[in-house]
């Protein structure tokens, strides 16, 4: 859901950039701390960023001034928490704007807010909620990725409706139009992204079980402690009889 370069009015572009900035700063601090304390996580961080870059580059153009595509942010949010995924998503959006003409610099703040902030936080919230109720890991991963994708499209619809309200029905009318156009392609894409994220997570469980345990994705199994029962003595009691 990358809004195209120059599509938003300047005031809206600036406002979304200001709204996104604190989340990006907080994410940079979280990422710096993660790399400093756990340098072994850099490979998985790079894989999460690459996953987002590849999926979000698969764009399907729409007539809304934006486009439909997977986001790939659910995986990184589940693994490293949303603040770090905000930084990875921002880097992805910046490189796509510069190298692929996908999105834009003037709309970077709006795209960061929808795809790199709201998407990861919404997906992670659903994932954590399901895990709290002991839902199987892969089911929670699916819905986390699904909601991360779908919530991004919802926020983008709101952003476009605010910028271009319908002349007769205003903001709500525009929101219905933008949301309806996106829904045709975005809902199937969200389902597909959820399934793909589950597949990737299964591979990570097989290859990086130790790292996933440290990150809290997998629970560490408690080793049974050996208990020693006191032995009862069955010695015979002898008494002297007079």
Buried (B, 14 or more C-beta within 10 A) or exposed (E): BBBBBEBBEEEBBEBBBEBBEEBBEBBBEBBEEBBEEBEEBEEBBEBBBEBBBEBBBEBEEBEBBBBBBBBBBBBBBBBBBBBBBBBBBBBBBBBBBEEEEBBBBBBBBBBBBBBBBBBBBBBBBBBEEBBEEEBEBBBBBBBBBBBBBBBBBBBBBBBBBBBBBBEEEEEEBBBBBBBEBBBEBBBEBBBBBBEBBBEBBEEBBEEBEEBBBBBEBBEEEEEEEEEEEEEEEEEEEEEEEE
